[in-house]
Amino acid sequence: MWTESNLAVAVTFTLALVALAIRTRRALRSARDRVASAERLAAARGRCLSLAAQELRGPGLALMAQASDAPADTTLNPRADNQTEAVAQQLLRLADDLADFATEPSPRALHETAALLGPVIDAAVASVSAQLRPGLRHWNIEPELRRLRVRADSRALEGALAALLRRAARHSRDGDVVALRHMLGSETVAIVVEDEGDGLPAQDLVTEAASGAPGMGFGTANGTRGLDLGLTLARSLAAAHGGEIRLESAPGIGARAWLTLPRSRLLDAT
């Protein structure tokens, strides 16, 4: 039989459960509100970055046109047109980085499929080439690389690769060759991007050569010019696939970028 004490215990326990349910519901509602607020804030910041990129492109393109129209020989300062072009390129690089940072897909929303690298590379090259106009780079793509298939989000992989190609184009000259090839390791498969550009500043290099890197003794980049937000995004996209991005450079020789994925992502080549 229920006694008054047993009834009091049951009532107290029931009230405690009700209070716990109410607190849990409030906590979940508060968490959902915080997530929604963070998403709205991220979307607003993305729009601001996109607008800032558009604003920067205007003066950048204007300065580039001014440098192109300047006389070949300037009596007051023979290097004035080169300095103007350098400032213009810096503004355009920053605009591209801001645009990348605002629009790249989140690495947490990957949609993995069997992706043939040929079309992915072609799309990345086309995107970067469009931004270079009227400039030109010669893209030397290894045929074997084009035939590889990997399990990946093709759009995210294209974004990461485009960031590396854009970086190679920025640090090379009109008409230079940018080479793409692949390297197979026991545990990794890598897309390697090599350019003939100016390399990185001395302060951006560490003294030791990259461990296990084939070829000449390039130093490993410890930093980059400017913000390089596109490179930050590329690294996050590679990390979402379980991979990484590594940079190597030698001033006056060029640079090499490695987009490395786990070997388990490599499917049969066609």
FENLIN-V427057 format. One record per residue. N is the residue number from 1. SS is DSSP state (a for helix, b for strand, c for the rest). PHI is phi in degrees with one decimal (NA if undefined). Layout:
BEGIN
n	ss	phi
N	SS	PHI
N	SS	PHI
END
This chain:
BEGIN
n	ss	phi
1	c	NA
2	c	-75.7
3	c	-101.8
4	a	-62.0
5	a	-68.6
6	a	-64.2
7	a	-64.5
8	a	-65.0
9	a	-64.9
10	a	-63.1
11	a	-64.4
12	a	-62.1
13	a	-64.9
14	a	-63.3
15	a	-63.3
16	a	-65.1
17	a	-64.6
18	a	-62.8
19	a	-63.3
20	a	-64.9
21	a	-63.3
22	a	-64.3
23	a	-63.7
24	a	-64.3
25	a	-62.8
26	a	-65.1
27	a	-65.2
28	a	-65.1
29	a	-64.3
30	a	-64.7
31	a	-65.4
32	a	-62.8
33	a	-64.6
34	a	-66.3
35	a	-63.1
36	a	-62.7
37	a	-64.7
38	a	-64.4
39	a	-65.8
40	a	-64.4
41	a	-64.4
42	a	-63.4
43	a	-63.9
44	a	-65.1
45	a	-65.9
46	a	-60.8
47	a	-64.3
48	a	-63.8
49	a	-65.4
50	a	-63.3
51	a	-64.8
52	a	-63.4
53	a	-62.4
54	a	-64.0
55	a	-66.0
56	a	-72.9
57	a	-65.0
58	a	-56.9
59	a	-64.3
60	a	-63.5
61	a	-67.6
62	a	-64.6
63	a	-66.7
64	a	-63.3
65	a	-65.5
66	a	-63.3
67	a	-66.9
68	a	-69.3
69	a	-85.6
70	c	-68.0
71	c	-61.0
72	c	-63.6
73	c	-119.9
74	c	-115.2
75	c	-68.1
76	c	-74.7
77	c	-150.3
78	c	-60.6
79	c	-102.5
80	a	-61.8
81	a	-66.6
82	a	-65.3
83	a	-66.4
84	a	-63.7
85	a	-64.2
86	a	-63.4
87	a	-64.6
88	a	-61.4
89	a	-64.0
90	a	-64.1
91	a	-64.1
92	a	-68.1
93	a	-62.2
94	a	-63.5
95	a	-61.8
96	a	-63.0
97	a	-63.5
98	a	-63.7
99	a	-64.9
100	a	-60.7
101	a	-64.1
102	a	-82.7
103	a	-117.5
104	c	-64.4
105	c	-66.3
106	c	-69.3
107	a	-67.4
108	a	-80.8
109	a	-115.1
110	c	-75.1
111	c	-121.6
112	c	-82.2
113	b	-142.2
114	b	-81.6
115	b	-103.0
116	b	-77.8
117	a	-70.5
118	a	-54.3
119	a	-62.7
120	a	-63.2
121	a	-65.0
122	a	-59.0
123	a	-66.0
124	a	-65.8
125	a	-62.7
126	a	-62.5
127	a	-63.4
128	a	-70.0
129	a	-61.5
130	a	-63.0
131	a	-75.7
132	a	-82.5
133	c	-55.2
134	c	-87.2
135	c	-70.9
136	c	-146.9
137	c	-126.5
138	b	-94.8
139	b	-92.3
140	b	-100.0
141	b	-104.3
142	c	-63.2
143	a	-58.4
144	a	-63.5
145	a	-64.3
146	a	-63.8
147	a	-88.3
148	c	-72.5
149	b	-121.6
150	b	-131.3
151	b	-88.0
152	b	-163.5
153	c	-84.7
154	a	-62.0
155	a	-67.6
156	a	-66.0
157	a	-64.0
158	a	-60.8
159	a	-63.3
160	a	-65.4
161	a	-66.7
162	a	-60.5
163	a	-62.9
164	a	-69.7
165	a	-67.2
166	a	-63.0
167	a	-66.4
168	a	-63.0
169	a	-65.9
170	a	-64.9
171	c	-98.3
172	c	-120.1
173	c	-113.0
174	c	-59.0
175	c	90.9
176	c	-69.3
177	b	-97.2
178	b	-115.8
179	b	-102.1
180	b	-123.0
181	b	-146.2
182	b	-125.5
183	b	-133.1
184	b	-104.1
185	c	-116.3
186	c	-66.1
187	c	-124.7
188	b	-137.9
189	b	-129.5
190	b	-126.4
191	b	-96.5
192	b	-109.0
193	b	-114.4
194	b	-121.8
195	b	-128.5
196	c	-105.7
197	c	-79.9
198	c	-87.1
199	c	69.7
200	c	-109.5
201	c	-59.7
202	a	-57.8
203	a	-69.2
204	a	-94.6
205	b	-116.9
206	b	-94.1
207	b	-75.5
208	b	-78.5
209	b	-73.9
210	c	-65.9
211	c	-69.9
212	c	75.9
213	c	-85.6
214	c	-74.8
215	c	88.9
216	c	-71.3
217	c	-77.4
218	c	-76.7
219	b	-80.5
220	b	-93.7
221	b	-68.3
222	c	-105.0
223	c	-164.5
224	c	-139.5
225	c	-77.2
226	c	69.0
227	c	-76.4
228	c	52.4
229	a	-64.0
230	a	-60.5
231	a	-68.1
232	a	-60.6
233	a	-66.4
234	a	-59.5
235	a	-64.3
236	a	-67.3
237	a	-68.6
238	a	-65.8
239	a	-63.3
240	a	-63.3
241	c	-93.7
242	c	80.1
243	c	-112.7
244	b	-155.7
245	b	-123.9
246	b	-127.4
247	b	-113.3
248	b	-132.7
249	b	-157.6
250	b	-138.8
251	c	-55.2
252	c	83.2
253	c	-111.9
254	b	145.8
255	b	-140.2
256	b	-138.4
257	b	-120.2
258	b	-115.2
259	b	-103.9
260	b	-106.0
261	b	-122.3
262	b	-60.9
263	a	-60.0
264	a	-64.0
265	a	-83.2
266	b	-78.2
267	c	-100.5
268	c	-68.4
269	c	-82.1
270	c	-101.2
END
